[in-house]
Amino acid sequence: MAHRIEVFSANCPLCNKIVDEIEVGMCTGCQLIVYSVTEKPDLARDYGVRVVPTVIIDGEVKIEGRPDIPFVCSDETYAHLKERYPLTVQVDTAVRRGQHSPSGRQVNRILLYDGYLA
């Protein structure tokens, strides 16, 4: 099953490690988007991002920091993450559909590393 995986990062060592782990464990159909929290503060606020890294999966899962299991794209892993790390904020439908990119188009990976969460 393909997933939309959004990572809010500050280019810290843990952020980079999480992104690397996701890249290794995701399937070819998954879409990985990495945002800098300084470049996308409004989007980070919409998702209730308080720490980095924060990983949002399909607008339903929110993982702050490192999850309790490895990132492996499977139905079992997704079910576990959805139960253990539910997204508890309401996010605008346009945000979940990916219509928030500055160019208005979907991309497989956006790297906007440039700062730290203030």
Secondary structure, 3 states (H helix, E strand, C coil): CCCEEEEEECCCHHHHHHHHHHHHHCCCCCEEEEEECCCCHHHHHHCCCCCCCEEEECCCEEEECCCCCCCCCCHHHHHHHHHHCECCCCCCHHHHCCCCCCCCCCCCCCCCCCCCCC
